[in-house]
Amino acid sequence: MSTQLSQRLSAAPVVPLIGENDASRAVKTARALADGGLSVIEVVLRSSDAQKGMEAILAETEGLIVGAGTVLTLGQAKSVVTSGAQFIVSPGLVDDIALYCIDEGIPFFPGTMTAGEVQRAYALGLREVKFFPASLAGGVPMLKAFSSVFREMRFMPTGGVSAGNLSEFLALPSVLACGGSWLTPKDAVAAGDYSQITNLAKEAVAIAQSSR
Ligand code: 3PG
């Protein structure tokens, strides 16, 4: 993982997901998150123009670290890296994306939820993985069990994380950061209520500070 990404995540270990298809709204959402203190942002590729939103955030904002999530194929990984993605997140572990990212020096967080998947990521040379879907995959007790055997691995729980359980995840030393969409509610984005997003980001930063 790059030093810059590592430093940002230690200062504010929360990665908000932006799932907006409209580039202008994606940029406003990213700015609202940054105003609330969250500057590492994952744009999920779940709609036709999501990548354009990521490109717009990269072009129109400063100081953010912007990655692409829900990257399912090597072709998508190459495409988002060409567009400037600074890290890649996948729901699962795909070897060709992992090897490409390692080669290119791009931080890659593949989703894992079993010991076998974590071990495969470890064997490929990865030391940071997503833990997905965190709440359904066993939550904090599962992470504690993983951490006792995978001592060098650090995890990014995502999927079912919220302001209500963030502190429990962040209290674990093996948790690098938590990811989630609770910071960017669809109704707030649709209504242009960006102050709500800033407030959610501030709340997450405050929870993170009191959990570590
Ligand atoms: C992901 O893409 O990591 C998850 O779908 C996010 O899950 P959440 O919506 O529960 O935060």
py3Dmol code that shows the C-alpha trace and the ligand (Angstrom):
import py3Dmol

protein = """\
ATOM      1  CA  MET A   1       0.000   0.000   0.000  1.00  0.00           C
ATOM      2  CA  SER A   2       1.301   3.487  -0.784  1.00  0.00           C
ATOM      3  CA  THR A   3       2.570   5.521   2.160  1.00  0.00           C
ATOM      4  CA  GLN A   4       0.119   8.290   1.355  1.00  0.00           C
ATOM      5  CA  LEU A   5      -2.887   5.945   1.414  1.00  0.00           C
ATOM      6  CA  SER A   6      -1.634   4.314   4.590  1.00  0.00           C
ATOM      7  CA  GLN A   7      -1.208   7.709   6.309  1.00  0.00           C
ATOM      8  CA  ARG A   8      -4.654   8.901   5.247  1.00  0.00           C
ATOM      9  CA  LEU A   9      -6.302   5.725   6.503  1.00  0.00           C
ATOM     10  CA  SER A  10      -4.545   5.918   9.845  1.00  0.00           C
ATOM     11  CA  ALA A  11      -5.754   9.504  10.266  1.00  0.00           C
ATOM     12  CA  ALA A  12      -9.364   8.688   9.238  1.00  0.00           C
ATOM     13  CA  PRO A  13      -9.901   4.928   8.802  1.00  0.00           C
ATOM     14  CA  VAL A  14     -13.189   5.129   6.904  1.00  0.00           C
ATOM     15  CA  VAL A  15     -13.709   4.699   3.148  1.00  0.00           C
ATOM     16  CA  PRO A  16     -17.050   6.005   1.875  1.00  0.00           C
ATOM     17  CA  LEU A  17     -18.565   4.473  -1.235  1.00  0.00           C
ATOM     18  CA  ILE A  18     -19.973   6.657  -3.979  1.00  0.00           C
ATOM     19  CA  GLY A  19     -22.479   4.847  -6.189  1.00  0.00           C
ATOM     20  CA  GLU A  20     -23.717   7.818  -8.163  1.00  0.00           C
ATOM     21  CA  ASN A  21     -24.260   7.584 -11.921  1.00  0.00           C
ATOM     22  CA  ASP A  22     -24.306  11.342 -12.484  1.00  0.00           C
ATOM     23  CA  ALA A  23     -20.800  12.832 -12.634  1.00  0.00           C
ATOM     24  CA  SER A  24     -21.758  16.229 -11.252  1.00  0.00           C
ATOM     25  CA  ARG A  25     -23.506  14.668  -8.247  1.00  0.00           C
ATOM     26  CA  ALA A  26     -20.543  12.327  -7.735  1.00  0.00           C
ATOM     27  CA  VAL A  27     -18.215  15.354  -7.541  1.00  0.00           C
ATOM     28  CA  LYS A  28     -20.499  17.173  -5.074  1.00  0.00           C
ATOM     29  CA  THR A  29     -20.737  14.029  -2.944  1.00  0.00           C
ATOM     30  CA  ALA A  30     -16.939  13.665  -2.907  1.00  0.00           C
ATOM     31  CA  ARG A  31     -16.548  17.325  -1.867  1.00  0.00           C
ATOM     32  CA  ALA A  32     -19.140  16.897   0.893  1.00  0.00           C
ATOM     33  CA  LEU A  33     -17.250  13.873   2.235  1.00  0.00           C
ATOM     34  CA  ALA A  34     -13.939  15.736   2.121  1.00  0.00           C
ATOM     35  CA  ASP A  35     -15.543  18.668   3.997  1.00  0.00           C
ATOM     36  CA  GLY A  36     -16.446  16.175   6.707  1.00  0.00           C
ATOM     37  CA  GLY A  37     -12.868  14.877   6.929  1.00  0.00           C
ATOM     38  CA  LEU A  38     -12.957  11.782   4.696  1.00  0.00           C
ATOM     39  CA  SER A  39     -10.528  12.012   1.815  1.00  0.00           C
ATOM     40  CA  VAL A  40     -10.158   8.388   0.675  1.00  0.00           C
ATOM     41  CA  ILE A  41     -13.108   7.611  -1.558  1.00  0.00           C
ATOM     42  CA  GLU A  42     -14.214   4.491  -3.419  1.00  0.00           C
ATOM     43  CA  VAL A  43     -16.346   4.962  -6.514  1.00  0.00           C
ATOM     44  CA  VAL A  44     -18.224   1.728  -7.174  1.00  0.00           C
ATOM     45  CA  LEU A  45     -18.651   0.608 -10.772  1.00  0.00           C
ATOM     46  CA  ARG A  46     -22.293  -0.366 -10.555  1.00  0.00           C
ATOM     47  CA  SER A  47     -23.818   1.880 -13.173  1.00  0.00           C
ATOM     48  CA  SER A  48     -23.065   2.756 -16.766  1.00  0.00           C
ATOM     49  CA  ASP A  49     -21.448   6.126 -16.033  1.00  0.00           C
ATOM     50  CA  ALA A  50     -19.849   5.409 -12.661  1.00  0.00           C
ATOM     51  CA  GLN A  51     -16.348   5.505 -14.148  1.00  0.00           C
ATOM     52  CA  LYS A  52     -17.085   8.956 -15.604  1.00  0.00           C
ATOM     53  CA  GLY A  53     -18.008  10.044 -12.087  1.00  0.00           C
ATOM     54  CA  MET A  54     -14.651   8.799 -10.811  1.00  0.00           C
ATOM     55  CA  GLU A  55     -12.854  10.632 -13.619  1.00  0.00           C
ATOM     56  CA  ALA A  56     -14.780  13.828 -12.828  1.00  0.00           C
ATOM     57  CA  ILE A  57     -13.866  13.610  -9.137  1.00  0.00           C
ATOM     58  CA  LEU A  58     -10.206  13.167 -10.076  1.00  0.00           C
ATOM     59  CA  ALA A  59     -10.348  16.099 -12.494  1.00  0.00           C
ATOM     60  CA  GLU A  60     -12.380  18.520 -10.398  1.00  0.00           C
ATOM     61  CA  THR A  61     -11.191  18.001  -6.824  1.00  0.00           C
ATOM     62  CA  GLU A  62      -7.832  18.237  -5.109  1.00  0.00           C
ATOM     63  CA  GLY A  63      -6.270  16.277  -2.309  1.00  0.00           C
ATOM     64  CA  LEU A  64      -8.524  13.226  -2.465  1.00  0.00           C
ATOM     65  CA  ILE A  65      -7.371   9.645  -2.908  1.00  0.00           C
ATOM     66  CA  VAL A  66      -9.896   8.114  -5.278  1.00  0.00           C
ATOM     67  CA  GLY A  67     -10.203   4.420  -6.036  1.00  0.00           C
ATOM     68  CA  ALA A  68     -12.573   2.199  -7.974  1.00  0.00           C
ATOM     69  CA  GLY A  69     -14.715  -0.486  -6.358  1.00  0.00           C
ATOM     70  CA  THR A  70     -16.829  -3.372  -7.597  1.00  0.00           C
ATOM     71  CA  VAL A  71     -14.059  -4.050 -10.126  1.00  0.00           C
ATOM     72  CA  LEU A  72     -14.938  -7.490 -11.483  1.00  0.00           C
ATOM     73  CA  THR A  73     -12.532  -8.068 -14.392  1.00  0.00           C
ATOM     74  CA  LEU A  74      -8.932  -7.433 -15.343  1.00  0.00           C
ATOM     75  CA  GLY A  75     -10.179  -5.286 -18.238  1.00  0.00           C
ATOM     76  CA  GLN A  76     -12.077  -3.038 -15.818  1.00  0.00           C
ATOM     77  CA  ALA A  77      -9.035  -2.842 -13.538  1.00  0.00           C
ATOM     78  CA  LYS A  78      -6.816  -1.731 -16.421  1.00  0.00           C
ATOM     79  CA  SER A  79      -9.397   0.775 -17.580  1.00  0.00           C
ATOM     80  CA  VAL A  80      -9.858   2.454 -14.179  1.00  0.00           C
ATOM     81  CA  VAL A  81      -6.104   2.583 -13.593  1.00  0.00           C
ATOM     82  CA  THR A  82      -5.721   4.302 -16.986  1.00  0.00           C
ATOM     83  CA  SER A  83      -8.400   6.761 -15.793  1.00  0.00           C
ATOM     84  CA  GLY A  84      -6.359   7.493 -12.663  1.00  0.00           C
ATOM     85  CA  ALA A  85      -7.800   5.176  -9.987  1.00  0.00           C
ATOM     86  CA  GLN A  86      -5.404   5.158  -7.048  1.00  0.00           C
ATOM     87  CA  PHE A  87      -6.598   1.877  -5.570  1.00  0.00           C
ATOM     88  CA  ILE A  88      -8.887  -0.982  -6.569  1.00  0.00           C
ATOM     89  CA  VAL A  89     -11.489  -2.879  -4.581  1.00  0.00           C
ATOM     90  CA  SER A  90     -13.232  -6.083  -5.701  1.00  0.00           C
ATOM     91  CA  PRO A  91     -16.034  -8.019  -4.043  1.00  0.00           C
ATOM     92  CA  GLY A  92     -13.967 -11.210  -4.355  1.00  0.00           C
ATOM     93  CA  LEU A  93     -10.418 -12.387  -4.997  1.00  0.00           C
ATOM     94  CA  VAL A  94      -9.418 -12.729  -8.641  1.00  0.00           C
ATOM     95  CA  ASP A  95      -5.807 -13.704  -9.228  1.00  0.00           C
ATOM     96  CA  ASP A  96      -5.290 -11.841 -12.508  1.00  0.00           C
ATOM     97  CA  ILE A  97      -6.428  -8.525 -11.006  1.00  0.00           C
ATOM     98  CA  ALA A  98      -4.260  -9.137  -7.934  1.00  0.00           C
ATOM     99  CA  LEU A  99      -1.163  -9.883 -10.009  1.00  0.00           C
ATOM    100  CA  TYR A 100      -1.787  -6.877 -12.280  1.00  0.00           C
ATOM    101  CA  CYS A 101      -2.152  -4.525  -9.285  1.00  0.00           C
ATOM    102  CA  ILE A 102       0.957  -5.919  -7.603  1.00  0.00           C
ATOM    103  CA  ASP A 103       2.904  -5.418 -10.865  1.00  0.00           C
ATOM    104  CA  GLU A 104       1.616  -1.865 -11.268  1.00  0.00           C
ATOM    105  CA  GLY A 105       2.060  -0.983  -7.593  1.00  0.00           C
ATOM    106  CA  ILE A 106      -1.662  -0.231  -7.231  1.00  0.00           C
ATOM    107  CA  PRO A 107      -3.154  -1.042  -3.804  1.00  0.00           C
ATOM    108  CA  PHE A 108      -5.724  -3.806  -4.247  1.00  0.00           C
ATOM    109  CA  PHE A 109      -8.348  -4.836  -1.706  1.00  0.00           C
ATOM    110  CA  PRO A 110     -10.082  -8.047  -2.815  1.00  0.00           C
ATOM    111  CA  GLY A 111     -13.106  -9.204  -0.886  1.00  0.00           C
ATOM    112  CA  THR A 112     -12.462 -12.203   1.351  1.00  0.00           C
ATOM    113  CA  MET A 113     -14.735 -14.016   3.777  1.00  0.00           C
ATOM    114  CA  THR A 114     -13.119 -17.408   4.377  1.00  0.00           C
ATOM    115  CA  ALA A 115      -9.756 -18.498   5.750  1.00  0.00           C
ATOM    116  CA  GLY A 116      -8.989 -20.051   2.354  1.00  0.00           C
ATOM    117  CA  GLU A 117      -9.527 -16.751   0.559  1.00  0.00           C
ATOM    118  CA  VAL A 118      -7.437 -14.804   3.049  1.00  0.00           C
ATOM    119  CA  GLN A 119      -4.681 -17.407   2.732  1.00  0.00           C
ATOM    120  CA  ARG A 120      -4.810 -17.241  -1.085  1.00  0.00           C
ATOM    121  CA  ALA A 121      -4.498 -13.458  -0.915  1.00  0.00           C
ATOM    122  CA  TYR A 122      -1.542 -13.882   1.441  1.00  0.00           C
ATOM    123  CA  ALA A 123       0.103 -16.377  -0.922  1.00  0.00           C
ATOM    124  CA  LEU A 124      -0.292 -13.928  -3.814  1.00  0.00           C
ATOM    125  CA  GLY A 125       1.638 -11.375  -1.783  1.00  0.00           C
ATOM    126  CA  LEU A 126      -1.231  -9.213  -0.543  1.00  0.00           C
ATOM    127  CA  ARG A 127      -1.195  -7.982   3.041  1.00  0.00           C
ATOM    128  CA  GLU A 128      -4.414  -5.951   2.974  1.00  0.00           C
ATOM    129  CA  VAL A 129      -7.812  -7.326   1.991  1.00  0.00           C
ATOM    130  CA  LYS A 130     -11.437  -6.318   2.136  1.00  0.00           C
ATOM    131  CA  PHE A 131     -13.586  -8.412   4.513  1.00  0.00           C
ATOM    132  CA  PHE A 132     -16.900  -8.728   2.713  1.00  0.00           C
ATOM    133  CA  PRO A 133     -19.788  -8.801   3.450  1.00  0.00           C
ATOM    134  CA  ALA A 134     -18.491  -7.990   6.919  1.00  0.00           C
ATOM    135  CA  SER A 135     -21.677  -8.353   8.951  1.00  0.00           C
ATOM    136  CA  LEU A 136     -22.824 -11.579   7.236  1.00  0.00           C
ATOM    137  CA  ALA A 137     -19.325 -13.091   7.123  1.00  0.00           C
ATOM    138  CA  GLY A 138     -19.075 -13.215  10.902  1.00  0.00           C
ATOM    139  CA  GLY A 139     -18.293  -9.614  11.821  1.00  0.00           C
ATOM    140  CA  VAL A 140     -15.932  -8.824  14.668  1.00  0.00           C
ATOM    141  CA  PRO A 141     -15.649 -12.408  16.055  1.00  0.00           C
ATOM    142  CA  MET A 142     -14.622 -13.723  12.616  1.00  0.00           C
ATOM    143  CA  LEU A 143     -12.029 -10.966  12.222  1.00  0.00           C
ATOM    144  CA  LYS A 144     -10.605 -11.794  15.647  1.00  0.00           C
ATOM    145  CA  ALA A 145     -10.287 -15.442  14.586  1.00  0.00           C
ATOM    146  CA  PHE A 146      -8.608 -14.473  11.288  1.00  0.00           C
ATOM    147  CA  SER A 147      -6.225 -12.090  13.024  1.00  0.00           C
ATOM    148  CA  SER A 148      -4.957 -14.734  15.391  1.00  0.00           C
ATOM    149  CA  VAL A 149      -3.655 -16.819  12.467  1.00  0.00           C
ATOM    150  CA  PHE A 150      -3.057 -14.265   9.683  1.00  0.00           C
ATOM    151  CA  ARG A 151      -0.881 -12.053  11.830  1.00  0.00           C
ATOM    152  CA  GLU A 152       0.401  -9.811   9.029  1.00  0.00           C
ATOM    153  CA  MET A 153      -2.956  -9.315   7.338  1.00  0.00           C
ATOM    154  CA  ARG A 154      -4.975  -6.147   7.709  1.00  0.00           C
ATOM    155  CA  PHE A 155      -8.652  -6.023   6.870  1.00  0.00           C
ATOM    156  CA  MET A 156     -11.122  -3.518   5.470  1.00  0.00           C
ATOM    157  CA  PRO A 157     -14.557  -4.662   6.682  1.00  0.00           C
ATOM    158  CA  THR A 158     -17.297  -3.517   4.300  1.00  0.00           C
ATOM    159  CA  GLY A 159     -20.911  -4.585   3.915  1.00  0.00           C
ATOM    160  CA  GLY A 160     -23.237  -3.880   6.804  1.00  0.00           C
ATOM    161  CA  VAL A 161     -20.905  -1.402   8.515  1.00  0.00           C
ATOM    162  CA  SER A 162     -22.647   1.702   9.890  1.00  0.00           C
ATOM    163  CA  ALA A 163     -22.229   4.425  12.481  1.00  0.00           C
ATOM    164  CA  GLY A 164     -23.784   1.929  14.913  1.00  0.00           C
ATOM    165  CA  ASN A 165     -21.056  -0.732  14.673  1.00  0.00           C
ATOM    166  CA  LEU A 166     -18.078   1.223  13.279  1.00  0.00           C
ATOM    167  CA  SER A 167     -16.349   1.550  16.642  1.00  0.00           C
ATOM    168  CA  GLU A 168     -16.446  -2.233  17.256  1.00  0.00           C
ATOM    169  CA  PHE A 169     -14.644  -2.891  13.982  1.00  0.00           C
ATOM    170  CA  LEU A 170     -12.141  -0.059  14.376  1.00  0.00           C
ATOM    171  CA  ALA A 171     -11.240  -1.212  17.887  1.00  0.00           C
ATOM    172  CA  LEU A 172      -9.529  -4.249  16.315  1.00  0.00           C
ATOM    173  CA  PRO A 173      -5.832  -3.615  15.591  1.00  0.00           C
ATOM    174  CA  SER A 174      -6.090  -5.766  12.447  1.00  0.00           C
ATOM    175  CA  VAL A 175      -8.664  -3.417  10.910  1.00  0.00           C
ATOM    176  CA  LEU A 176      -7.047  -1.013   8.516  1.00  0.00           C
ATOM    177  CA  ALA A 177     -10.251   0.900   7.775  1.00  0.00           C
ATOM    178  CA  CYS A 178     -13.969   0.295   7.306  1.00  0.00           C
ATOM    179  CA  GLY A 179     -15.796   0.896   4.058  1.00  0.00           C
ATOM    180  CA  GLY A 180     -19.437   1.603   3.477  1.00  0.00           C
ATOM    181  CA  SER A 181     -22.287   3.281   1.724  1.00  0.00           C
ATOM    182  CA  TRP A 182     -24.016   4.544   4.885  1.00  0.00           C
ATOM    183  CA  LEU A 183     -22.086   7.818   4.426  1.00  0.00           C
ATOM    184  CA  THR A 184     -23.707   8.565   1.075  1.00  0.00           C
ATOM    185  CA  PRO A 185     -27.452   7.854   1.412  1.00  0.00           C
ATOM    186  CA  LYS A 186     -29.151   7.772  -1.972  1.00  0.00           C
ATOM    187  CA  ASP A 187     -32.014  10.006  -0.815  1.00  0.00           C
ATOM    188  CA  ALA A 188     -29.586  12.687   0.426  1.00  0.00           C
ATOM    189  CA  VAL A 189     -27.720  12.667  -2.906  1.00  0.00           C
ATOM    190  CA  ALA A 190     -30.985  12.731  -4.873  1.00  0.00           C
ATOM    191  CA  ALA A 191     -32.246  15.656  -2.796  1.00  0.00           C
ATOM    192  CA  GLY A 192     -28.929  17.503  -3.089  1.00  0.00           C
ATOM    193  CA  ASP A 193     -28.628  17.410   0.711  1.00  0.00           C
ATOM    194  CA  TYR A 194     -24.844  17.428   0.773  1.00  0.00           C
ATOM    195  CA  SER A 195     -24.716  18.849   4.301  1.00  0.00           C
ATOM    196  CA  GLN A 196     -26.186  15.539   5.519  1.00  0.00           C
ATOM    197  CA  ILE A 197     -23.280  13.723   3.857  1.00  0.00           C
ATOM    198  CA  THR A 198     -20.757  16.090   5.454  1.00  0.00           C
ATOM    199  CA  ASN A 199     -22.379  15.506   8.846  1.00  0.00           C
ATOM    200  CA  LEU A 200     -22.269  11.717   8.400  1.00  0.00           C
ATOM    201  CA  ALA A 201     -18.582  11.973   7.495  1.00  0.00           C
ATOM    202  CA  LYS A 202     -17.877  14.119  10.576  1.00  0.00           C
ATOM    203  CA  GLU A 203     -19.729  11.624  12.760  1.00  0.00           C
ATOM    204  CA  ALA A 204     -17.621   8.759  11.326  1.00  0.00           C
ATOM    205  CA  VAL A 205     -14.394  10.695  11.931  1.00  0.00           C
ATOM    206  CA  ALA A 206     -15.437  11.362  15.536  1.00  0.00           C
ATOM    207  CA  ILE A 207     -16.286   7.670  16.082  1.00  0.00           C
ATOM    208  CA  ALA A 208     -12.937   6.664  14.574  1.00  0.00           C
ATOM    209  CA  GLN A 209     -11.059   9.053  16.844  1.00  0.00           C
ATOM    210  CA  SER A 210     -12.728   7.695  19.957  1.00  0.00           C
ATOM    211  CA  SER A 211     -12.263   4.043  18.921  1.00  0.00           C
ATOM    212  CA  ARG A 212      -8.478   4.078  18.461  1.00  0.00           C
TER     213      ARG A 212
END
"""
ligand_1 = """\
11
3PG
C -19.533 -3.008 -1.013
O -19.588 -2.784 -2.198
O -18.472 -3.100 -0.412
C -20.803 -3.206 -0.242
O -21.885 -3.425 -1.072
C -21.084 -2.071 0.659
O -21.958 -2.491 1.614
P -22.865 -1.464 2.401
O -23.792 -0.872 1.385
O -23.558 -2.294 3.437
O -21.986 -0.404 3.006
"""
view = py3Dmol.view(width=600, height=400)
view.addModel(protein, "pdb")
view.setStyle({"model": 0}, {"cartoon": {"style": "trace"}})
view.addModel(ligand_1, "xyz")
view.setStyle({"model": 1}, {"stick": {}})
view.zoomTo()
view.show()
